[in-house]
Amino acid sequence: MTSRLLSKRSAVPGKVPTTAQIDLGELAINARDGKLFLKRDNGNGTFTIVEVGSPQAVASSLGLGALAYGAVGAWTVAANANGTLRFLHDGIARMRLDPDGNLTVSGDITAFGAP
């Protein structure tokens, strides 16, 4: 016998479900964008929608917070599945910080300031 799993779905580009639209444990799919979402219990009485498998979701699962993925000017910061942060400038990798705290930098290094 075949079982069929149904989830909330949309084909509207950019549409993301709200916390009121899906229950804990329920998945929502945006078939147009190819994205999968779930409702997260933040442990303090609040809930958020998380995109499953996105760099933001990976960074969040590592406890890296909102700054773990994004762009600031010509800089982009991204986290990969093993927890390494990559810092790119104009799309070129300039620094890498791995989960063990090892920082790898390409190019010349200039440091200033006091500890």
C-alpha positions as CSV (number, residue, x, y, z in Angstrom):
1,M,0.0,0.0,0.0
2,T,1.3,3.4,-0.9
3,S,1.0,6.3,1.6
4,R,0.8,9.9,0.4
5,L,2.3,12.7,2.4
6,L,0.6,16.1,1.8
7,S,2.1,19.4,2.8
8,K,1.2,23.0,2.4
9,R,2.3,24.3,-0.9
10,S,2.4,27.3,-3.1
11,A,3.5,28.2,-6.7
12,V,3.7,31.9,-6.0
13,P,7.3,33.2,-6.5
14,G,8.7,34.5,-3.2
15,K,5.8,33.4,-1.0
16,V,6.9,32.2,2.5
17,P,4.3,30.8,4.9
18,T,3.6,32.5,8.2
19,T,3.7,30.9,11.6
20,A,-0.1,31.0,11.6
21,Q,-0.3,29.0,8.4
22,I,1.6,25.9,9.4
23,D,1.7,23.7,12.5
24,L,4.8,22.5,14.3
25,G,6.1,19.5,12.4
26,E,4.3,20.4,9.2
27,L,6.3,21.3,6.1
28,A,5.5,23.9,3.5
29,I,6.8,23.9,-0.1
30,N,7.1,26.7,-2.6
31,A,7.1,24.7,-5.8
32,R,7.9,27.7,-7.9
33,D,11.1,28.7,-6.0
34,G,12.0,25.1,-5.0
35,K,12.1,26.0,-1.3
36,L,11.1,24.0,1.8
37,F,10.0,25.6,5.1
38,L,9.2,24.5,8.6
39,K,7.9,26.2,11.7
40,R,10.6,26.5,14.5
41,D,9.8,26.6,18.2
42,N,12.3,29.2,19.6
43,G,11.8,27.8,23.1
44,N,10.6,31.0,24.6
45,G,6.9,31.0,23.4
46,T,7.7,32.4,20.0
47,F,7.9,30.7,16.6
48,T,9.7,31.5,13.3
49,I,9.6,30.1,9.8
50,V,12.9,28.5,8.7
51,E,13.9,27.7,5.1
52,V,15.3,24.2,5.3
53,G,18.8,23.8,3.8
54,S,19.4,27.5,3.1
55,P,22.7,29.1,4.2
56,Q,20.7,31.1,6.7
57,A,19.2,27.9,8.1
58,V,22.7,26.3,8.4
59,A,24.1,29.3,10.1
60,S,21.2,29.5,12.5
61,S,21.6,25.8,13.4
62,L,25.2,26.6,14.2
63,G,24.1,29.4,16.5
64,L,25.7,32.1,14.3
65,G,22.7,34.4,14.2
66,A,21.5,36.9,11.7
67,L,24.9,38.1,10.5
68,A,26.0,34.7,9.4
69,Y,24.8,35.2,5.8
70,G,24.4,38.3,3.9
71,A,26.0,41.1,2.0
72,V,27.5,44.4,3.2
73,G,28.8,46.5,0.4
74,A,31.1,44.4,-1.7
75,W,31.5,41.8,1.1
76,T,29.4,38.6,1.3
77,V,29.5,36.2,4.2
78,A,28.2,32.6,3.8
79,A,28.2,29.5,6.0
80,N,28.5,26.1,4.4
81,A,27.2,22.7,5.7
82,N,30.3,21.9,7.8
83,G,30.1,25.2,9.7
84,T,32.8,27.1,7.9
85,L,32.2,30.8,7.3
86,R,33.5,32.2,4.0
87,F,34.1,35.9,3.5
88,L,34.1,37.1,-0.1
89,H,34.8,40.5,-1.6
90,D,33.3,41.0,-5.0
91,G,32.7,37.3,-5.2
92,I,36.4,36.3,-4.5
93,A,37.1,34.3,-1.3
94,R,39.3,36.4,1.0
95,M,38.9,34.7,4.4
96,R,37.7,31.4,5.8
97,L,36.9,30.7,9.5
98,D,36.3,27.0,10.3
99,P,34.5,25.6,13.4
100,D,37.8,25.0,15.2
101,G,38.5,28.7,15.1
102,N,41.2,28.6,12.4
103,L,41.2,31.7,10.3
104,T,42.7,31.5,6.8
105,V,43.3,34.8,5.0
106,S,44.5,35.4,1.4
107,G,46.6,38.5,0.6
108,D,48.4,40.9,2.8
109,I,47.3,41.4,6.4
110,T,47.4,44.7,8.3
111,A,46.4,44.7,11.9
112,F,45.8,47.7,14.1
113,G,44.2,48.6,17.4
114,A,44.7,47.3,21.0
115,P,43.4,44.0,22.4
